[in-house]
Amino acid sequence: MKNKTLISDFTQGNIAKQLFTFATPLFLSSLLQVVYNMVDMVVVGHVMGKTGLSAVSIGGDVSSFLTFIAMGFSNAGQVIVSQYIGAGKKERLGRFIASMFSFLTLIAATLSVVCLIFRRQILTLMNTPEEAFSEALGYSTVCIVGMVFIYGYNMVSAVLRGMGDSKHPFIFISIAAVLNIILDIIFVKYMSMGSAGAALATVISQGVSFLSCCAFLYKRKEDFGFEFQAGYFLDWDKPMLSELIKLGVPMAIKSASIHFSKLFVNSWINSYGVEVSAFAGVANKVNSISNLLSNSLNTAGSSMVGQNIGAKQFKRVPKIMVTLFASGLCISAVMSVLVHLFPQQIFGLFTSDKAVLAVAMEYITVATVIFFGSAFRAPMNALINGSGIHKINFATAIFDGIIMRIGLSVLFGLVFNMGYIGFWLGDALAGYTPFAIGIIFYFSGKWKNKVIK
């Protein structure tokens, strides 16, 4: 039937094949996002030097922190969509999607206004080096203004992923990546717009991707089996919105706490000087490759777990988790070997400054810890998120994002007097927290208790 052509059924069939087919476009989409964010670093680094690198690094941290609500609620929306599909309740999708879109658009607009007012104070709290302050201010200002596009793209992509469609978000992000690279070169190199030009290139690219996704989703709504009515966007479905909030708030807190702890860690790292601050941006980009591995497997696994829990196909869930774990370990091993064999080549893509590269050589062991942490937490996050049980998400948020991440960073950085390497190491080790919580949650069997209304 036509209304099923764009929806993937994960409740039957070969799990490894489904995971590979679904996760590969997610991985490539995330990789492209990392690449075009790296282009900001590469272009600015070579045109403006370490001051520009520091500005983009800090401005990027602020921008990432501000997306915590988008990430949390979009992930929650993806899980709810997948559970509706698994439970055979596709008729609820149109009203749910409209309610989610309107709610998050309002939040994005409100957050943008607040952050514009306090953007200087935020950068001061980040211990932004004086010589990079004006450039960081320009970068973060542009990103704050364009926040609605970031939120919008996350929402639309989450809906498509929840339906098992990862191919089309990849197509739209590919367009954005190419556009971002072209605009980066034009704005930064030829128009001398500095770091603000790099931010503008990113915002325009994300806007194009968001609008393309919206047009596609509306045009193909019948193929996904749901309908939109204009009134849905104004008359929010309160029970559906309540379900989104109950699951989205813990996920948003989890995302926010992790980003907040990273801001805390990076603010201390920035205090060690502009060379360390500059490499922090490079380290974030290298780490983002590891995170995209974890997030891609987690995102694919969440939809697969969510559908199977919704359909009460509980025996398939542990098989999904084992497949996620094996895939993550293989990729992490390859990444670790590459960073140990070719550190100069990898880190040298961003800068030729010898002082910054010297910091990079100290970071290699930390990078390995981060890579394997991604493999360990992906299957557990998929179970925690896909179950839709908000209390477990909240517990993970508090322990992973605040207690362990800040606690271990302070322990290694200050108590053990390891300096900036200690802060990075503590942050890396905290990434294993979801694995510990997930193991307990799995064997408790409580992930089977979610009821789809």
Secondary structure as GFF3:
##gff-version 3
##sequence-region A 1 453
A	DSSP	three_ten_helix	2	4	.	.	.	ID=ss1
A	DSSP	alpha_helix	15	48	.	.	.	ID=ss2
A	DSSP	alpha_helix	50	66	.	.	.	ID=ss3
A	DSSP	alpha_helix	68	86	.	.	.	ID=ss4
A	DSSP	three_ten_helix	90	92	.	.	.	ID=ss5
A	DSSP	alpha_helix	93	117	.	.	.	ID=ss6
A	DSSP	alpha_helix	119	125	.	.	.	ID=ss7
A	DSSP	three_ten_helix	130	132	.	.	.	ID=ss8
A	DSSP	alpha_helix	133	145	.	.	.	ID=ss9
A	DSSP	alpha_helix	147	162	.	.	.	ID=ss10
A	DSSP	alpha_helix	167	184	.	.	.	ID=ss11
A	DSSP	pi_helix	185	190	.	.	.	ID=ss12
A	DSSP	alpha_helix	194	219	.	.	.	ID=ss13
A	DSSP	alpha_helix	221	224	.	.	.	ID=ss14
A	DSSP	alpha_helix	230	234	.	.	.	ID=ss15
A	DSSP	alpha_helix	238	270	.	.	.	ID=ss16
A	DSSP	alpha_helix	274	310	.	.	.	ID=ss17
A	DSSP	alpha_helix	316	341	.	.	.	ID=ss18
A	DSSP	alpha_helix	343	347	.	.	.	ID=ss19
A	DSSP	alpha_helix	354	362	.	.	.	ID=ss20
A	DSSP	alpha_helix	364	387	.	.	.	ID=ss21
A	DSSP	alpha_helix	390	396	.	.	.	ID=ss22
A	DSSP	pi_helix	397	404	.	.	.	ID=ss23
A	DSSP	alpha_helix	405	410	.	.	.	ID=ss24
A	DSSP	pi_helix	411	415	.	.	.	ID=ss25
A	DSSP	alpha_helix	419	430	.	.	.	ID=ss26
A	DSSP	alpha_helix	433	444	.	.	.	ID=ss27
A	DSSP	three_ten_helix	446	448	.	.	.	ID=ss28
###
